[in-house]
Amino acid sequence: MKIPYLKKKPELKSCHNVTWEDNYSWIHQENILEVLKDKNKLDQEVKEYLENENIYADHHLKDTKDLQKTLFNEIKGRIKLDDESLPYKDHTYEYWTKTTTKGNYSIKLRKKINSSIVEEIWNGDQEKEKLGVEYFGVGDLEVSFNDKYLGYSLDTKGSEYYSIFIRDIQSKKIISPEIKDTSGSITFSLDDKYIFYSKLDDNHRARTIYRHKLGSKVEEDELIFNEKSDAFTVSISLSSDEKYFFISTSDHNTSEQYYFKSDEEKPKPKLIKERKKGVLYSVNSWDNKFYNHTNENAEDFKVEISNNLEKQKWTDFIPPKEEVLIGGCTFLNNWILRSETSNALDKIFVKNIKTGLEEELIFSEETVTVPGVSLMQRDKNTDTVYLSYSSPKTPSRVYSYNLQTKEKALVKEQEIPSGHNPDDYMVERIEYKSHDGRLVPLTITRHKNTKLDGSANLLLYGYGSYGSSMNPIFSSTRLSLINRNIIWATAHIRGGMEKGMKWWKEGKLLNKKNTFEDYIYAAKHLIDNKYTSKKKIIGMGGSAGGLLMGAVVNSAPELFLGIIMAVPFVDSLTTNLDHSLPLTIGEFDEFGNAKDIKEHFDYIYSYAPYNNIKKMDYPHILITTSLSDNRVLFDEPAKFTAKLRDYKTDNNLLLLKTEMNAGHGGKSGRDGAIEEIAVDYAFALKISNKI
């Protein structure tokens, strides 16, 4: 079944006079952002193309329908459906969330401290049913400081344009007009008379902070802060000691911060430090001191301290370490907790404020774990916190931990209702040499009975952009592949920050190809060491990880049996040339500026997946996208698929599935998310001949 697609003369032109040799620009539209808001504006020919591709994909996955149901039931069977989170103790109430067997969305509960009467203040399933929408994305749920009001934000299209609502909890009445086109974040003032929020501009960029007086008209909202740069986005937060509001504005590479006192009647934000290109900083306030988490003169960050912000005198509090990423601080009256990351592994440290002594918290014998710490209550006069950890084979465990006595008690363990034995699985952390000799971490998880003789299929997951680290967390969904003798490997490639800021810098801008080479060399290492063989590897990545998949499949298709790309950034040159799109300008320091700098144009052109499709054999490919995705517009995977259909010389599967009512994160709701995973895994098992 051949899917027809249109061929028209390309409309996009480069300032560098590159001759476009393809005819697939037809799907890129001037009004693409309008389509995200109103699907009725979608060009009819484009709509038919997407619908035909869905029919084609469903036809070729028809033999996996029973398997998809089996996978869905397996994955859902590993989730404790009727579950409750641990409580967080506020001044008057304890708050927590729960899920139910039948529900797809969370329920927010509370009860007064020392009371047994439980009050339901939010029910996601009921709210969705009341609105009668297919997509239901909750951006924020915030309770006012006086516990009277619930602020919530909703996206009902998947486009990440959130509307904010303020509801009286007791009467359940909306007390303020709907505030449209926001980023979704809600911050109450301490007196509960106002909320602060960020407004999205016409290009879906959060560049303004407004203050809304509860009960007043939206037109009367007061502009608190206006960011002039198209590349920066803004947010607002409350300091740890609740004495200040901090406004942060940043792109991926540079930041700037402003502050005003939390009790100011007419807020006038004051600058902390002027922005310097490449310098990131974040100031917090605690115990009449200010703590700055920054990479200024500290590539992998440090924490410095000052007694005031009017006459700043910063001294090192946590000094920098080479290729060790220093995290920010969490404050209690007597303790400061912080994190470090090195070689793709996290550590938690606690400092006794009175003695100045600091130690690492170790509470597992496993070497590959993801530790975490969170506060149990708003009152910081406590020695007790929640400590957690998980590993690729061990579900999450949370302990109540006393920092003074070092006593701990297990308070919550992730339950796997269908059963799980960690001893059935093997986890390895190895390092391999990339093309330039750099050692790259690789986390491998497999069933203990899976043979290491090259016969096993292997799923190789990667991302490698924006400094995002791939932590070796526990995932109950992956067991559906691992239990069928498909090894799961995560390559901690450059472009992330698993080995510090240098690791990120070596995988962006004119170093971006290191990301792709690291991934290809991971595949080669796994083949050479008999974890798998050529044509038995399934590559997987989403968003910028989809860029990774597109680049490596053009470069080394012979290594792979299949590729799974989710909302993939595969037409990266065209997007980079279009400065009206939401993310383009803010990503100049990540990918470059192809429109204004010829060196950047040539470099991106040399690896952009869409521009480097060749007439050759490709592995099986599954591409998924969403019509309302505001981050990676649906035209990218659609164009990529259309061109690839014409160029590829094999008979392998090339499937494009477009969710017509979803966003960058896919379908909303628990069942919707599981359904999408089931399709990906069914595809992997189909091409591995395991159905």
Secondary structure, 3 states (H helix, E strand, C coil): CCCCCCCCCCCCCCCCCCCCCCCCHHHCCCCHHHHHHCHHHCCHHHHHHHHHHHHHHHHHCHHHHHHHHHHHHHHHHCCCCCCECCCEECCCEEEEEECCCCCCCCEEEEEECCCCCCEEEEEHHHHHHHHCCCCCEEEEEEECCCCCEEEEEEECCCCCCEEEEEEECCCCCECCCCEEEECCCCEECCCCCEEEEEEECCCCCEEEEEEEECCCCHHHCEEEEECCCCCCEEEEEECCCCCEEEEEEECCCCEEEEEEECCCCCCCCEEEECCCCCCCEEEEEECCEEEEEECCCCCCCEEEEECCCCCCCCEEEECCECCEEEEEEEECCCEEEEEEEECCEEEEEEEECCCCCEEECCCCCCCCCEEEEECCECCCCCCEEEEEEECCCCCCEEEEEECCCCCEEEEEECCCCCCCCHHHEEEEEEEEECCCCCEEEEEEEEECCCCCCCCCEEEEECCCCCCCCCCCCCCCCCHHHHCCCEEEEEECCCCCCCCCHHHHHCCCHHHCHHHHHHHHHHHHHHHHCCCCCCCCEEEEEECHHHHHHHHHHHHCHHHEEEEEEECCCCCHHHHHHCCCCCCCHHHHHHHCCCCCCHHHHHHHHHHCCHHHCCCCCCCEEEEEEECCCCCCCCHHHHHHHHHHHHHCCCCCCEEEEEECCCECCECCCHHHHHHHHHHHHHHHHHHCCCC
